[in-house]
């Protein structure tokens, strides 16, 4: 097993490890993620009906209302929040939500996460030092 290390920008400090849940769709936490269950409820969204609980949630950026920050906080209080988040470029709604909720958040990776990460792979997020480690398993199928 090899490990790939990627440098990135810290938005919200902290350390987490978990399974990747990745989407090319932006996420609005207000109304599109159930704060009680952590399930994406936006019809047509790539992650529709999937749980973000304990995942390393990878998405381009947030969208929508500033109340989305509070929804991230509610997800955390209800123990259904993601373990960490990775954005292409974070915007203030997601950044504030991650900071007040204690969810590690990074962005501006020095390599394209969409070419490196797949659903189900495991990553370590070091939001304090601005790096991600991807565990690469050498499978032969």
C-alpha positions in Angstrom: 0.0 0.0 0.0 1.3 3.4 -1.0 0.3 6.8 0.2 -0.2 10.0 -1.9 0.2 13.3 -0.1 -1.5 16.4 -1.5 -0.9 19.9 -0.2 -3.9 22.2 0.2 -5.2 25.3 1.9 -6.6 25.1 5.5 -10.1 26.6 6.0 -11.1 24.9 9.2 -8.4 23.2 11.4 -8.6 19.7 12.6 -7.8 16.1 11.7 -10.1 13.4 10.4 -9.9 10.2 8.5 -12.7 8.5 6.6 -14.3 7.2 3.4 -14.7 9.6 0.5 -18.1 10.6 -0.8 -17.5 12.7 -3.9 -19.8 14.8 -6.1 -19.3 17.2 -9.0 -22.5 19.0 -7.8 -22.4 22.0 -5.5 -24.2 21.5 -2.2 -26.7 23.8 -0.5 -27.0 22.6 3.1 -30.2 24.6 3.7 -33.1 22.4 2.5 -31.0 20.0 0.5 -29.4 18.1 3.4 -31.7 16.8 6.2 -30.1 18.1 9.4 -31.7 15.3 11.4 -30.4 12.4 9.3 -27.5 13.8 7.2 -29.1 12.5 4.0 -29.0 14.5 0.8 -32.7 15.2 0.0 -32.3 17.4 -3.1 -34.0 15.6 -6.0 -31.6 15.3 -9.0 -28.5 15.8 -6.9 -25.7 13.3 -7.6 -25.8 12.3 -3.9 -29.6 12.1 -3.6 -30.6 9.7 -0.8 -27.0 9.2 0.3 -25.8 9.9 3.9 -22.9 12.3 4.5 -22.5 11.1 8.1 -18.8 10.4 8.9 -17.8 10.7 5.3 -15.0 12.9 3.8 -17.4 14.9 1.7 -15.8 16.2 -1.5 -17.7 18.8 -3.5 -16.8 21.9 -5.6 -18.3 24.5 -3.4 -21.4 25.4 -1.4 -24.4 27.3 -2.8 -27.4 29.0 -1.4 -28.5 30.7 1.8 -26.2 31.8 4.7 -28.4 29.7 6.9 -26.5 26.7 5.4 -23.7 27.5 8.0 -26.2 26.8 10.8 -27.4 23.6 9.1 -23.8 22.3 9.2 -23.8 23.1 12.9 -27.1 21.2 13.4 -25.7 18.3 11.5 -22.7 18.3 13.9 -25.0 18.6 17.0 -27.1 15.7 15.7 -24.0 13.5 15.1 -24.7 13.2 11.4 -22.1 15.6 10.0 -19.3 14.7 7.6 -16.0 13.8 9.2 -14.3 16.4 7.0 -14.9 18.3 3.8 -12.8 19.0 0.7 -13.7 21.8 -1.8 -12.3 23.0 -5.0 -12.7 26.5 -3.6 -14.6 27.1 -0.4 -17.0 30.0 0.0 -18.0 31.7 3.2 -21.2 29.7 3.9 -19.4 26.4 4.1 -16.3 27.9 5.7 -18.2 29.4 8.6 -20.3 26.2 9.0 -17.2 24.1 9.2 -15.4 26.4 11.6 -18.3 26.7 14.1 -18.9 22.9 13.8 -15.3 21.8 14.2 -15.3 20.0 10.9 -11.9 20.0 9.1 -12.2 21.8 5.7 -9.6 22.2 3.1 -9.6 23.6 -0.5 -7.2 24.6 -3.3 -5.5 21.2 -3.5 -2.3 21.2 -5.5 -3.7 18.3 -7.6 -7.2 17.8 -9.0 -9.2 15.7 -6.4 -11.5 14.5 -9.1 -8.7 12.6 -10.8 -7.4 11.1 -7.5 -10.4 10.4 -5.3 -13.2 7.9 -5.8 -16.2 7.0 -3.7 -15.2 4.6 -1.0 -11.4 5.3 -0.9 -10.0 6.3 2.5 -8.2 9.6 3.1 -6.7 11.4 6.0 -7.3 15.2 6.3 -4.9 17.3 8.2 -6.7 20.6 8.3 -4.2 22.1 10.7 -1.2 21.6 8.4 -2.9 21.8 5.0 -2.5 18.3 3.6 -4.4 15.2 2.6 -3.1 11.6 2.5 -4.7 9.1 0.1 -4.2 5.4 0.8 -3.5 3.7 -2.6 -4.2 0.0 -2.6 -2.6 -1.8 -5.5 -5.4 -4.0 -6.8 -5.2 -6.2 -9.8 -8.5 -7.1 -11.4 
